[in-house]
Amino acid sequence: MANAIRRIVSASKDDAQTVLSIGAQWESLRAAYWGHHGQRAKSDECFLRAQKYELELEDFLEQSNNR
């Protein structure tokens, strides 16, 4: 996991799957918000962060299934 995402997951009381899923949803909403308000750079940044969360979630689920 990326360092920033790892810190968020480890600081949470919820399980990693929940945190990663909510993170992806939240960043997607932020991307839509900033895009709607014409802030293209902020929107792109949030969209990329949402993709990182989704990739981490996929990796987590794959590792969980291999156990």
All heavy atoms as TSV, in Angstrom:
chain	resi	resn	atom	element	x	y	z
A	1	MET	N	N	0.828	-1.188	0.000
A	1	MET	CA	C	0.000	0.000	0.000
A	1	MET	C	C	0.867	1.244	0.000
A	1	MET	O	O	1.931	1.253	0.598
A	1	MET	CB	C	-0.860	0.014	1.260
A	1	MET	CG	C	-2.268	-0.458	1.064
A	1	MET	SD	S	-3.229	-0.259	2.543
A	1	MET	CE	C	-3.415	-1.963	2.990
A	2	ALA	N	N	0.377	2.264	-0.613
A	2	ALA	CA	C	1.080	3.538	-0.586
A	2	ALA	C	C	1.111	4.057	0.854
A	2	ALA	O	O	0.197	3.794	1.633
A	2	ALA	CB	C	0.386	4.532	-1.500
A	3	ASN	N	N	2.148	4.785	1.200
A	3	ASN	CA	C	2.326	5.225	2.583
A	3	ASN	C	C	1.148	6.011	3.132
A	3	ASN	O	O	0.706	5.756	4.250
A	3	ASN	CB	C	3.605	6.041	2.714
A	3	ASN	CG	C	4.839	5.185	2.590
A	3	ASN	OD1	O	4.797	3.995	2.869
A	3	ASN	ND2	N	5.927	5.781	2.177
A	4	ALA	N	N	0.637	6.973	2.381
A	4	ALA	CA	C	-0.481	7.781	2.875
A	4	ALA	C	C	-1.721	6.922	3.099
A	4	ALA	O	O	-2.398	7.056	4.119
A	4	ALA	CB	C	-0.788	8.905	1.897
A	5	ILE	N	N	-1.996	6.041	2.174
A	5	ILE	CA	C	-3.158	5.173	2.313
A	5	ILE	C	C	-2.951	4.194	3.461
A	5	ILE	O	O	-3.867	3.933	4.236
A	5	ILE	CB	C	-3.467	4.449	0.989
A	5	ILE	CG1	C	-3.883	5.467	-0.072
A	5	ILE	CG2	C	-4.550	3.397	1.171
A	5	ILE	CD1	C	-4.089	4.893	-1.450
A	6	ARG	N	N	-1.748	3.679	3.611
A	6	ARG	CA	C	-1.443	2.751	4.713
A	6	ARG	C	C	-1.672	3.423	6.056
A	6	ARG	O	O	-2.228	2.817	6.976
A	6	ARG	CB	C	0.005	2.268	4.597
A	6	ARG	CG	C	0.366	1.276	5.692
A	6	ARG	CD	C	1.738	0.708	5.495
A	6	ARG	NE	N	1.658	-0.165	4.333
A	6	ARG	CZ	C	2.654	-0.385	3.501
A	6	ARG	NH1	N	3.811	0.200	3.686
A	6	ARG	NH2	N	2.518	-1.189	2.484
A	7	ARG	N	N	-1.274	4.677	6.195
A	7	ARG	CA	C	-1.487	5.402	7.457
A	7	ARG	C	C	-2.974	5.558	7.740
A	7	ARG	O	O	-3.418	5.417	8.880
A	7	ARG	CB	C	-0.813	6.766	7.410
A	7	ARG	CG	C	0.686	6.717	7.578
A	7	ARG	CD	C	1.262	8.100	7.835
A	7	ARG	NE	N	0.919	9.053	6.799
A	7	ARG	CZ	C	1.662	9.326	5.732
A	7	ARG	NH1	N	2.804	8.703	5.556
A	7	ARG	NH2	N	1.278	10.227	4.851
A	8	ILE	N	N	-3.745	5.854	6.719
A	8	ILE	CA	C	-5.190	6.029	6.899
A	8	ILE	C	C	-5.836	4.722	7.328
A	8	ILE	O	O	-6.640	4.688	8.259
A	8	ILE	CB	C	-5.837	6.560	5.603
A	8	ILE	CG1	C	-5.376	7.993	5.350
A	8	ILE	CG2	C	-7.356	6.489	5.668
A	8	ILE	CD1	C	-5.725	8.532	3.989
A	9	VAL	N	N	-5.467	3.632	6.676
A	9	VAL	CA	C	-6.045	2.328	6.998
A	9	VAL	C	C	-5.659	1.914	8.411
A	9	VAL	O	O	-6.504	1.456	9.189
A	9	VAL	CB	C	-5.612	1.262	5.967
A	9	VAL	CG1	C	-5.997	-0.129	6.425
A	9	VAL	CG2	C	-6.230	1.561	4.612
A	10	SER	N	N	-4.397	2.083	8.778
A	10	SER	CA	C	-3.949	1.637	10.102
A	10	SER	C	C	-4.517	2.505	11.220
A	10	SER	O	O	-4.679	2.035	12.344
A	10	SER	CB	C	-2.426	1.602	10.168
A	10	SER	OG	O	-1.891	2.895	10.030
A	11	ALA	N	N	-4.851	3.760	10.934
A	11	ALA	CA	C	-5.408	4.648	11.953
A	11	ALA	C	C	-6.907	4.437	12.161
A	11	ALA	O	O	-7.467	4.886	13.159
A	11	ALA	CB	C	-5.143	6.102	11.584
A	12	SER	N	N	-7.539	3.745	11.252
A	12	SER	CA	C	-8.986	3.571	11.318
A	12	SER	C	C	-9.379	2.414	12.229
A	12	SER	O	O	-8.648	1.446	12.383
A	12	SER	CB	C	-9.537	3.304	9.920
A	12	SER	OG	O	-10.919	3.056	9.990
A	13	LYS	N	N	-10.567	2.525	12.787
A	13	LYS	CA	C	-11.133	1.439	13.585
A	13	LYS	C	C	-11.844	0.423	12.703
A	13	LYS	O	O	-12.126	-0.675	13.135
A	13	LYS	CB	C	-12.106	2.002	14.614
A	13	LYS	CG	C	-11.450	2.870	15.657
A	13	LYS	CD	C	-12.451	3.439	16.619
A	13	LYS	CE	C	-11.764	4.381	17.594
A	13	LYS	NZ	N	-12.718	5.006	18.506
A	14	ASP	N	N	-12.125	0.819	11.461
A	14	ASP	CA	C	-12.810	-0.069	10.523
A	14	ASP	C	C	-11.802	-0.971	9.823
A	14	ASP	O	O	-10.602	-0.711	9.832
A	14	ASP	CB	C	-13.574	0.751	9.479
A	14	ASP	CG	C	-14.750	1.509	10.077
A	14	ASP	OD1	O	-15.433	0.928	10.949
A	14	ASP	OD2	O	-14.962	2.659	9.679
A	15	ASP	N	N	-12.311	-2.019	9.184
A	15	ASP	CA	C	-11.439	-2.926	8.451
A	15	ASP	C	C	-10.928	-2.249	7.181
A	15	ASP	O	O	-11.494	-1.272	6.699
A	15	ASP	CB	C	-12.158	-4.235	8.120
A	15	ASP	CG	C	-13.356	-4.012	7.226
A	15	ASP	OD1	O	-14.433	-3.673	7.758
A	15	ASP	OD2	O	-13.201	-4.176	6.010
A	16	ALA	N	N	-9.850	-2.778	6.640
A	16	ALA	CA	C	-9.182	-2.181	5.482
A	16	ALA	C	C	-10.109	-2.088	4.279
A	16	ALA	O	O	-10.105	-1.084	3.556
A	16	ALA	CB	C	-7.933	-2.975	5.131
A	17	GLN	N	N	-10.908	-3.100	4.045
A	17	GLN	CA	C	-11.811	-3.092	2.890
A	17	GLN	C	C	-12.779	-1.918	2.965
A	17	GLN	O	O	-13.003	-1.218	1.980
A	17	GLN	CB	C	-12.568	-4.404	2.804
A	17	GLN	CG	C	-13.487	-4.488	1.603
A	17	GLN	CD	C	-14.187	-5.837	1.495
A	17	GLN	OE1	O	-13.865	-6.771	2.228
A	17	GLN	NE2	N	-15.123	-5.937	0.595
A	18	THR	N	N	-13.340	-1.671	4.122
A	18	THR	CA	C	-14.281	-0.566	4.302
A	18	THR	C	C	-13.596	0.775	4.092
A	18	THR	O	O	-14.111	1.641	3.379
A	18	THR	CB	C	-14.899	-0.614	5.714
A	18	THR	OG1	O	-15.580	-1.861	5.873
A	18	THR	CG2	C	-15.856	0.531	5.951
A	19	VAL	N	N	-12.425	0.930	4.680
A	19	VAL	CA	C	-11.695	2.197	4.569
A	19	VAL	C	C	-11.326	2.492	3.120
A	19	VAL	O	O	-11.506	3.605	2.628
A	19	VAL	CB	C	-10.435	2.175	5.461
A	19	VAL	CG1	C	-9.578	3.418	5.232
A	19	VAL	CG2	C	-10.815	2.055	6.920
A	20	LEU	N	N	-10.820	1.477	2.423
A	20	LEU	CA	C	-10.423	1.681	1.035
A	20	LEU	C	C	-11.619	1.974	0.139
A	20	LEU	O	O	-11.548	2.828	-0.755
A	20	LEU	CB	C	-9.661	0.454	0.529
A	20	LEU	CG	C	-8.306	0.216	1.202
A	20	LEU	CD1	C	-7.755	-1.146	0.809
A	20	LEU	CD2	C	-7.328	1.325	0.874
A	21	SER	N	N	-12.723	1.310	0.388
A	21	SER	CA	C	-13.937	1.537	-0.396
A	21	SER	C	C	-14.472	2.945	-0.176
A	21	SER	O	O	-14.811	3.651	-1.129
A	21	SER	CB	C	-14.992	0.506	-0.021
A	21	SER	OG	O	-16.186	0.740	-0.700
A	22	ILE	N	N	-14.537	3.371	1.067
A	22	ILE	CA	C	-15.024	4.719	1.378
A	22	ILE	C	C	-14.069	5.766	0.819
A	22	ILE	O	O	-14.509	6.793	0.288
A	22	ILE	CB	C	-15.215	4.893	2.898
A	22	ILE	CG1	C	-16.399	4.034	3.368
A	22	ILE	CG2	C	-15.418	6.359	3.263
A	22	ILE	CD1	C	-16.555	3.960	4.871
A	23	GLY	N	N	-12.770	5.508	0.911
A	23	GLY	CA	C	-11.792	6.445	0.358
A	23	GLY	C	C	-11.978	6.640	-1.132
A	23	GLY	O	O	-11.940	7.773	-1.636
A	24	ALA	N	N	-12.188	5.551	-1.857
A	24	ALA	CA	C	-12.406	5.643	-3.306
A	24	ALA	C	C	-13.680	6.423	-3.613
A	24	ALA	O	O	-13.692	7.278	-4.507
A	24	ALA	CB	C	-12.476	4.242	-3.914
A	25	GLN	N	N	-14.748	6.146	-2.867
A	25	GLN	CA	C	-16.014	6.852	-3.094
A	25	GLN	C	C	-15.879	8.343	-2.786
A	25	GLN	O	O	-16.369	9.195	-3.542
A	25	GLN	CB	C	-17.115	6.238	-2.234
A	25	GLN	CG	C	-17.496	4.845	-2.643
A	25	GLN	CD	C	-18.439	4.198	-1.639
A	25	GLN	OE1	O	-18.928	4.833	-0.726
A	25	GLN	NE2	N	-18.691	2.914	-1.822
A	26	TRP	N	N	-15.233	8.647	-1.687
A	26	TRP	CA	C	-15.071	10.033	-1.268
A	26	TRP	C	C	-14.261	10.828	-2.302
A	26	TRP	O	O	-14.641	11.930	-2.685
A	26	TRP	CB	C	-14.394	10.080	0.094
A	26	TRP	CG	C	-14.082	11.453	0.570
A	26	TRP	CD1	C	-12.857	12.021	0.692
A	26	TRP	CD2	C	-15.020	12.458	0.981
A	26	TRP	NE1	N	-12.957	13.299	1.147
A	26	TRP	CE2	C	-14.279	13.601	1.339
A	26	TRP	CE3	C	-16.402	12.493	1.070
A	26	TRP	CZ2	C	-14.884	14.767	1.778
A	26	TRP	CZ3	C	-17.004	13.669	1.524
A	26	TRP	CH2	C	-16.241	14.776	1.870
A	27	GLU	N	N	-13.156	10.266	-2.750
A	27	GLU	CA	C	-12.326	10.976	-3.725
A	27	GLU	C	C	-13.043	11.114	-5.067
A	27	GLU	O	O	-12.870	12.126	-5.758
A	27	GLU	CB	C	-10.979	10.280	-3.894
A	27	GLU	CG	C	-10.092	10.365	-2.658
A	27	GLU	CD	C	-9.716	11.786	-2.247
A	27	GLU	OE1	O	-9.728	12.702	-3.096
A	27	GLU	OE2	O	-9.407	11.987	-1.057
A	28	SER	N	N	-13.853	10.153	-5.434
A	28	SER	CA	C	-14.649	10.267	-6.659
A	28	SER	C	C	-15.659	11.409	-6.547
A	28	SER	O	O	-15.860	12.173	-7.501
A	28	SER	CB	C	-15.385	8.963	-6.956
A	28	SER	OG	O	-14.480	7.956	-7.284
A	29	LEU	N	N	-16.278	11.531	-5.389
A	29	LEU	CA	C	-17.216	12.641	-5.158
A	29	LEU	C	C	-16.501	13.984	-5.211
A	29	LEU	O	O	-17.007	14.949	-5.787
A	29	LEU	CB	C	-17.915	12.476	-3.809
A	29	LEU	CG	C	-18.988	11.406	-3.736
A	29	LEU	CD1	C	-19.435	11.209	-2.296
A	29	LEU	CD2	C	-20.165	11.773	-4.614
A	30	ARG	N	N	-15.331	14.041	-4.599
A	30	ARG	CA	C	-14.550	15.280	-4.629
A	30	ARG	C	C	-14.169	15.637	-6.064
A	30	ARG	O	O	-14.215	16.806	-6.452
A	30	ARG	CB	C	-13.295	15.146	-3.773
A	30	ARG	CG	C	-13.589	15.089	-2.283
A	30	ARG	CD	C	-12.330	14.993	-1.463
A	30	ARG	NE	N	-11.555	16.218	-1.622
A	30	ARG	CZ	C	-10.231	16.270	-1.559
A	30	ARG	NH1	N	-9.527	15.189	-1.352
A	30	ARG	NH2	N	-9.608	17.421	-1.694
A	31	ALA	N	N	-13.782	14.637	-6.846
A	31	ALA	CA	C	-13.423	14.887	-8.246
A	31	ALA	C	C	-14.613	15.461	-9.006
A	31	ALA	O	O	-14.462	16.424	-9.777
A	31	ALA	CB	C	-12.939	13.599	-8.908
A	32	ALA	N	N	-15.784	14.900	-8.789
A	32	ALA	CA	C	-16.992	15.403	-9.460
A	32	ALA	C	C	-17.311	16.828	-9.012
A	32	ALA	O	O	-17.671	17.678	-9.841
A	32	ALA	CB	C	-18.172	14.476	-9.173
A	33	TYR	N	N	-17.177	17.084	-7.731
A	33	TYR	CA	C	-17.451	18.421	-7.198
A	33	TYR	C	C	-16.534	19.457	-7.839
A	33	TYR	O	O	-16.986	20.476	-8.347
A	33	TYR	CB	C	-17.267	18.424	-5.681
A	33	TYR	CG	C	-17.358	19.798	-5.068
A	33	TYR	CD1	C	-18.593	20.359	-4.771
A	33	TYR	CD2	C	-16.212	20.550	-4.800
A	33	TYR	CE1	C	-18.688	21.624	-4.219
A	33	TYR	CE2	C	-16.295	21.808	-4.249
A	33	TYR	CZ	C	-17.535	22.347	-3.962
A	33	TYR	OH	O	-17.615	23.602	-3.422
A	34	TRP	N	N	-15.228	19.179	-7.807
A	34	TRP	CA	C	-14.281	20.144	-8.363
A	34	TRP	C	C	-14.446	20.283	-9.877
A	34	TRP	O	O	-14.296	21.365	-10.422
A	34	TRP	CB	C	-12.851	19.777	-8.000
A	34	TRP	CG	C	-12.539	20.012	-6.557
A	34	TRP	CD1	C	-12.173	19.083	-5.634
A	34	TRP	CD2	C	-12.592	21.262	-5.858
A	34	TRP	NE1	N	-11.995	19.664	-4.405
A	34	TRP	CE2	C	-12.250	21.009	-4.516
A	34	TRP	CE3	C	-12.904	22.555	-6.240
A	34	TRP	CZ2	C	-12.202	22.019	-3.563
A	34	TRP	CZ3	C	-12.860	23.566	-5.279
A	34	TRP	CH2	C	-12.511	23.292	-3.960
A	35	GLY	N	N	-14.753	19.196	-10.539
A	35	GLY	CA	C	-15.000	19.265	-11.975
A	35	GLY	C	C	-16.204	20.133	-12.299
A	35	GLY	O	O	-16.186	20.920	-13.243
A	36	HIS	N	N	-17.254	19.982	-11.495
A	36	HIS	CA	C	-18.469	20.783	-11.673
A	36	HIS	C	C	-18.192	22.279	-11.498
A	36	HIS	O	O	-18.824	23.118	-12.142
A	36	HIS	CB	C	-19.540	20.325	-10.685
A	36	HIS	CG	C	-20.801	21.117	-10.747
A	36	HIS	ND1	N	-21.708	20.990	-11.786
A	36	HIS	CD2	C	-21.310	22.055	-9.912
A	36	HIS	CE1	C	-22.723	21.818	-11.578
A	36	HIS	NE2	N	-22.500	22.469	-10.446
A	37	HIS	N	N	-17.247	22.599	-10.619
A	37	HIS	CA	C	-16.917	23.998	-10.338
A	37	HIS	C	C	-15.729	24.498	-11.152
A	37	HIS	O	O	-15.159	25.553	-10.848
A	37	HIS	CB	C	-16.660	24.192	-8.847
A	37	HIS	CG	C	-17.907	24.053	-8.038
A	37	HIS	ND1	N	-18.866	25.044	-7.971
A	37	HIS	CD2	C	-18.377	23.024	-7.305
A	37	HIS	CE1	C	-19.869	24.637	-7.209
A	37	HIS	NE2	N	-19.607	23.413	-6.795
A	38	GLY	N	N	-15.374	23.761	-12.194
A	38	GLY	CA	C	-14.356	24.229	-13.123
A	38	GLY	C	C	-12.926	24.164	-12.626
A	38	GLY	O	O	-12.042	24.764	-13.222
A	39	GLN	N	N	-12.697	23.448	-11.546
A	39	GLN	CA	C	-11.348	23.321	-10.991
A	39	GLN	C	C	-10.726	22.027	-11.509
A	39	GLN	O	O	-10.646	21.019	-10.818
A	39	GLN	CB	C	-11.402	23.324	-9.458
A	39	GLN	CG	C	-11.954	24.590	-8.873
A	39	GLN	CD	C	-10.986	25.743	-9.042
A	39	GLN	OE1	O	-9.786	25.570	-8.955
A	39	GLN	NE2	N	-11.532	26.923	-9.290
A	40	ARG	N	N	-10.286	22.063	-12.745
A	40	ARG	CA	C	-9.809	20.863	-13.453
A	40	ARG	C	C	-8.634	20.184	-12.753
A	40	ARG	O	O	-8.602	18.974	-12.620
A	40	ARG	CB	C	-9.422	21.261	-14.878
A	40	ARG	CG	C	-9.302	20.123	-15.787
A	40	ARG	CD	C	-10.694	19.662	-16.078
A	40	ARG	NE	N	-10.663	18.653	-17.106
A	40	ARG	CZ	C	-11.591	17.744	-17.210
A	40	ARG	NH1	N	-12.592	17.742	-16.376
A	40	ARG	NH2	N	-11.542	16.858	-18.149
A	41	ALA	N	N	-7.666	20.961	-12.294
A	41	ALA	CA	C	-6.483	20.380	-11.657
A	41	ALA	C	C	-6.862	19.650	-10.367
A	41	ALA	O	O	-6.392	18.532	-10.120
A	41	ALA	CB	C	-5.445	21.460	-11.370
A	42	LYS	N	N	-7.707	20.267	-9.554
A	42	LYS	CA	C	-8.148	19.624	-8.308
A	42	LYS	C	C	-8.970	18.381	-8.611
A	42	LYS	O	O	-8.856	17.367	-7.926
A	42	LYS	CB	C	-8.954	20.588	-7.453
A	42	LYS	CG	C	-8.129	21.663	-6.808
A	42	LYS	CD	C	-8.995	22.563	-5.949
A	42	LYS	CE	C	-8.178	23.671	-5.337
A	42	LYS	NZ	N	-8.987	24.551	-4.489
A	43	SER	N	N	-9.799	18.471	-9.625
A	43	SER	CA	C	-10.618	17.326	-10.020
A	43	SER	C	C	-9.752	16.157	-10.461
A	43	SER	O	O	-9.975	15.016	-10.039
A	43	SER	CB	C	-11.567	17.735	-11.150
A	43	SER	OG	O	-12.329	16.635	-11.582
A	44	ASP	N	N	-8.759	16.440	-11.270
A	44	ASP	CA	C	-7.857	15.385	-11.742
A	44	ASP	C	C	-7.089	14.746	-10.587
A	44	ASP	O	O	-6.907	13.536	-10.542
A	44	ASP	CB	C	-6.876	15.932	-12.776
A	44	ASP	CG	C	-7.547	16.285	-14.089
A	44	ASP	OD1	O	-8.702	15.846	-14.316
A	44	ASP	OD2	O	-6.916	16.999	-14.891
A	45	GLU	N	N	-6.646	15.575	-9.655
A	45	GLU	CA	C	-5.915	15.078	-8.490
A	45	GLU	C	C	-6.788	14.123	-7.666
A	45	GLU	O	O	-6.334	13.053	-7.260
A	45	GLU	CB	C	-5.472	16.267	-7.635
A	45	GLU	CG	C	-4.685	15.907	-6.409
A	45	GLU	CD	C	-4.317	17.146	-5.610
A	45	GLU	OE1	O	-3.938	18.173	-6.216
A	45	GLU	OE2	O	-4.419	17.077	-4.374
A	46	CYS	N	N	-8.025	14.508	-7.436
A	46	CYS	CA	C	-8.945	13.660	-6.669
A	46	CYS	C	C	-9.266	12.379	-7.425
A	46	CYS	O	O	-9.358	11.310	-6.827
A	46	CYS	CB	C	-10.230	14.426	-6.349
A	46	CYS	SG	S	-9.982	15.806	-5.214
A	47	PHE	N	N	-9.425	12.486	-8.738
A	47	PHE	CA	C	-9.702	11.309	-9.547
A	47	PHE	C	C	-8.545	10.312	-9.471
A	47	PHE	O	O	-8.766	9.110	-9.310
A	47	PHE	CB	C	-9.961	11.722	-10.994
A	47	PHE	CG	C	-10.210	10.556	-11.910
A	47	PHE	CD1	C	-11.420	9.885	-11.870
A	47	PHE	CD2	C	-9.233	10.118	-12.785
A	47	PHE	CE1	C	-11.655	8.798	-12.700
A	47	PHE	CE2	C	-9.457	9.040	-13.617
A	47	PHE	CZ	C	-10.669	8.371	-13.580
A	48	LEU	N	N	-7.317	10.809	-9.559
A	48	LEU	CA	C	-6.151	9.925	-9.457
A	48	LEU	C	C	-6.063	9.278	-8.075
A	48	LEU	O	O	-5.724	8.097	-7.948
A	48	LEU	CB	C	-4.871	10.700	-9.762
A	48	LEU	CG	C	-4.701	11.124	-11.213
A	48	LEU	CD1	C	-3.474	12.015	-11.375
A	48	LEU	CD2	C	-4.602	9.917	-12.129
A	49	ARG	N	N	-6.400	10.042	-7.041
A	49	ARG	CA	C	-6.385	9.494	-5.691
A	49	ARG	C	C	-7.458	8.411	-5.546
A	49	ARG	O	O	-7.227	7.381	-4.908
A	49	ARG	CB	C	-6.598	10.608	-4.678
A	49	ARG	CG	C	-6.181	10.212	-3.275
A	49	ARG	CD	C	-6.219	11.373	-2.298
A	49	ARG	NE	N	-5.332	12.441	-2.713
A	49	ARG	CZ	C	-5.699	13.720	-2.755
A	49	ARG	NH1	N	-6.893	14.106	-2.419
A	49	ARG	NH2	N	-4.829	14.648	-3.135
A	50	ALA	N	N	-8.611	8.609	-6.151
A	50	ALA	CA	C	-9.682	7.603	-6.125
A	50	ALA	C	C	-9.210	6.320	-6.802
A	50	ALA	O	O	-9.470	5.217	-6.308
A	50	ALA	CB	C	-10.935	8.131	-6.800
A	51	GLN	N	N	-8.496	6.465	-7.917
A	51	GLN	CA	C	-7.971	5.292	-8.605
A	51	GLN	C	C	-6.965	4.544	-7.739
A	51	GLN	O	O	-6.932	3.316	-7.735
A	51	GLN	CB	C	-7.330	5.690	-9.928
A	51	GLN	CG	C	-8.334	6.071	-10.984
A	51	GLN	CD	C	-7.659	6.411	-12.294
A	51	GLN	OE1	O	-6.608	7.046	-12.325
A	51	GLN	NE2	N	-8.268	5.976	-13.382
A	52	LYS	N	N	-6.138	5.272	-6.988
A	52	LYS	CA	C	-5.168	4.634	-6.092
A	52	LYS	C	C	-5.891	3.818	-5.023
A	52	LYS	O	O	-5.492	2.703	-4.708
A	52	LYS	CB	C	-4.259	5.674	-5.444
A	52	LYS	CG	C	-3.257	6.273	-6.385
A	52	LYS	CD	C	-2.403	7.307	-5.683
A	52	LYS	CE	C	-1.466	7.998	-6.658
A	52	LYS	NZ	N	-0.664	9.041	-5.994
A	53	TYR	N	N	-6.941	4.398	-4.461
A	53	TYR	CA	C	-7.729	3.667	-3.466
A	53	TYR	C	C	-8.328	2.398	-4.082
A	53	TYR	O	O	-8.324	1.342	-3.455
A	53	TYR	CB	C	-8.860	4.534	-2.910
A	53	TYR	CG	C	-8.468	5.390	-1.731
A	53	TYR	CD1	C	-8.256	6.761	-1.874
A	53	TYR	CD2	C	-8.328	4.841	-0.458
A	53	TYR	CE1	C	-7.916	7.553	-0.795
A	53	TYR	CE2	C	-7.992	5.627	0.623
A	53	TYR	CZ	C	-7.783	6.979	0.454
A	53	TYR	OH	O	-7.448	7.756	1.528
A	54	GLU	N	N	-8.845	2.510	-5.285
A	54	GLU	CA	C	-9.450	1.350	-5.944
A	54	GLU	C	C	-8.404	0.262	-6.213
A	54	GLU	O	O	-8.683	-0.924	-6.029
A	54	GLU	CB	C	-10.140	1.773	-7.231
A	54	GLU	CG	C	-11.398	2.573	-6.977
A	54	GLU	CD	C	-12.028	3.133	-8.237
A	54	GLU	OE1	O	-11.531	2.845	-9.343
A	54	GLU	OE2	O	-13.017	3.860	-8.108
A	55	LEU	N	N	-7.208	0.662	-6.630
A	55	LEU	CA	C	-6.144	-0.315	-6.852
A	55	LEU	C	C	-5.730	-0.995	-5.555
A	55	LEU	O	O	-5.516	-2.210	-5.520
A	55	LEU	CB	C	-4.928	0.352	-7.500
A	55	LEU	CG	C	-5.090	0.761	-8.950
A	55	LEU	CD1	C	-3.878	1.571	-9.406
A	55	LEU	CD2	C	-5.291	-0.453	-9.832
A	56	GLU	N	N	-5.630	-0.214	-4.495
A	56	GLU	CA	C	-5.295	-0.792	-3.193
A	56	GLU	C	C	-6.392	-1.747	-2.726
A	56	GLU	O	O	-6.103	-2.799	-2.153
A	56	GLU	CB	C	-5.076	0.309	-2.156
A	56	GLU	CG	C	-3.863	1.156	-2.402
A	56	GLU	CD	C	-2.554	0.391	-2.314
A	56	GLU	OE1	O	-2.496	-0.661	-1.651
A	56	GLU	OE2	O	-1.581	0.846	-2.924
A	57	LEU	N	N	-7.642	-1.394	-2.976
A	57	LEU	CA	C	-8.757	-2.264	-2.605
A	57	LEU	C	C	-8.694	-3.572	-3.388
A	57	LEU	O	O	-8.859	-4.650	-2.816
A	57	LEU	CB	C	-10.092	-1.561	-2.839
A	57	LEU	CG	C	-11.352	-2.366	-2.532
A	57	LEU	CD1	C	-11.365	-2.844	-1.084
A	57	LEU	CD2	C	-12.589	-1.537	-2.842
A	58	GLU	N	N	-8.432	-3.479	-4.688
A	58	GLU	CA	C	-8.305	-4.693	-5.502
A	58	GLU	C	C	-7.176	-5.574	-4.999
A	58	GLU	O	O	-7.335	-6.797	-4.885
A	58	GLU	CB	C	-8.066	-4.323	-6.967
A	58	GLU	CG	C	-9.275	-3.765	-7.662
A	58	GLU	CD	C	-8.967	-3.296	-9.076
A	58	GLU	OE1	O	-7.913	-3.679	-9.630
A	58	GLU	OE2	O	-9.783	-2.544	-9.628
A	59	ASP	N	N	-6.029	-4.975	-4.687
A	59	ASP	CA	C	-4.896	-5.739	-4.160
A	59	ASP	C	C	-5.252	-6.391	-2.825
A	59	ASP	O	O	-4.925	-7.550	-2.584
A	59	ASP	CB	C	-3.663	-4.851	-3.973
A	59	ASP	CG	C	-3.026	-4.447	-5.290
A	59	ASP	OD1	O	-3.334	-5.075	-6.330
A	59	ASP	OD2	O	-2.221	-3.496	-5.273
A	60	PHE	N	N	-5.920	-5.633	-1.955
A	60	PHE	CA	C	-6.314	-6.172	-0.658
A	60	PHE	C	C	-7.251	-7.366	-0.814
A	60	PHE	O	O	-7.072	-8.395	-0.159
A	60	PHE	CB	C	-6.988	-5.076	0.180
A	60	PHE	CG	C	-7.531	-5.583	1.476
A	60	PHE	CD1	C	-6.701	-5.807	2.559
A	60	PHE	CD2	C	-8.885	-5.862	1.622
A	60	PHE	CE1	C	-7.195	-6.292	3.747
A	60	PHE	CE2	C	-9.394	-6.337	2.808
A	60	PHE	CZ	C	-8.542	-6.559	3.882
A	61	LEU	N	N	-8.239	-7.218	-1.689
A	61	LEU	CA	C	-9.197	-8.320	-1.892
A	61	LEU	C	C	-8.523	-9.535	-2.498
A	61	LEU	O	O	-8.818	-10.677	-2.124
A	61	LEU	CB	C	-10.358	-7.846	-2.774
A	61	LEU	CG	C	-11.269	-6.799	-2.142
A	61	LEU	CD1	C	-12.289	-6.312	-3.165
A	61	LEU	CD2	C	-11.959	-7.335	-0.901
A	62	GLU	N	N	-7.599	-9.306	-3.424
A	62	GLU	CA	C	-6.874	-10.422	-4.032
A	62	GLU	C	C	-6.025	-11.151	-2.990
A	62	GLU	O	O	-6.020	-12.378	-2.952
A	62	GLU	CB	C	-5.978	-9.895	-5.158
A	62	GLU	CG	C	-5.287	-10.999	-5.935
A	62	GLU	CD	C	-4.493	-10.432	-7.092
A	62	GLU	OE1	O	-5.080	-9.725	-7.926
A	62	GLU	OE2	O	-3.286	-10.718	-7.138
A	63	GLN	N	N	-5.351	-10.405	-2.143
A	63	GLN	CA	C	-4.549	-11.022	-1.088
A	63	GLN	C	C	-5.426	-11.763	-0.092
A	63	GLN	O	O	-5.053	-12.829	0.391
A	63	GLN	CB	C	-3.717	-9.965	-0.369
A	63	GLN	CG	C	-2.601	-9.413	-1.208
A	63	GLN	CD	C	-1.862	-8.286	-0.511
A	63	GLN	OE1	O	-2.115	-7.980	0.642
A	63	GLN	NE2	N	-0.936	-7.661	-1.230
A	64	SER	N	N	-6.590	-11.200	0.211
A	64	SER	CA	C	-7.502	-11.846	1.149
A	64	SER	C	C	-8.029	-13.169	0.589
A	64	SER	O	O	-8.214	-14.125	1.326
A	64	SER	CB	C	-8.694	-10.934	1.459
A	64	SER	OG	O	-8.266	-9.780	2.122
A	65	ASN	N	N	-8.262	-13.209	-0.702
A	65	ASN	CA	C	-8.776	-14.428	-1.333
A	65	ASN	C	C	-7.701	-15.509	-1.448
A	65	ASN	O	O	-8.022	-16.690	-1.544
A	65	ASN	CB	C	-9.345	-14.113	-2.712
A	65	ASN	CG	C	-10.643	-13.357	-2.634
A	65	ASN	OD1	O	-11.354	-13.418	-1.631
A	65	ASN	ND2	N	-10.938	-12.609	-3.668
A	66	ASN	N	N	-6.447	-15.114	-1.456
A	66	ASN	CA	C	-5.343	-16.066	-1.582
A	66	ASN	C	C	-4.919	-16.661	-0.249
A	66	ASN	O	O	-4.052	-17.515	-0.209
A	66	ASN	CB	C	-4.136	-15.407	-2.265
A	66	ASN	CG	C	-4.402	-15.134	-3.721
A	66	ASN	OD1	O	-5.202	-15.828	-4.355
A	66	ASN	ND2	N	-3.756	-14.120	-4.255
A	67	ARG	N	N	-5.502	-16.206	0.830
A	67	ARG	CA	C	-5.127	-16.726	2.163
A	67	ARG	C	C	-5.811	-18.007	2.461
A	67	ARG	O	O	-6.760	-18.446	2.117
A	67	ARG	CB	C	-5.472	-15.722	3.239
A	67	ARG	CG	C	-4.600	-14.503	3.160
A	67	ARG	CD	C	-4.929	-13.558	4.260
A	67	ARG	NE	N	-4.244	-12.299	4.012
A	67	ARG	CZ	C	-4.395	-11.244	4.733
A	67	ARG	NH1	N	-5.203	-11.257	5.764
A	67	ARG	NH2	N	-3.759	-10.149	4.462
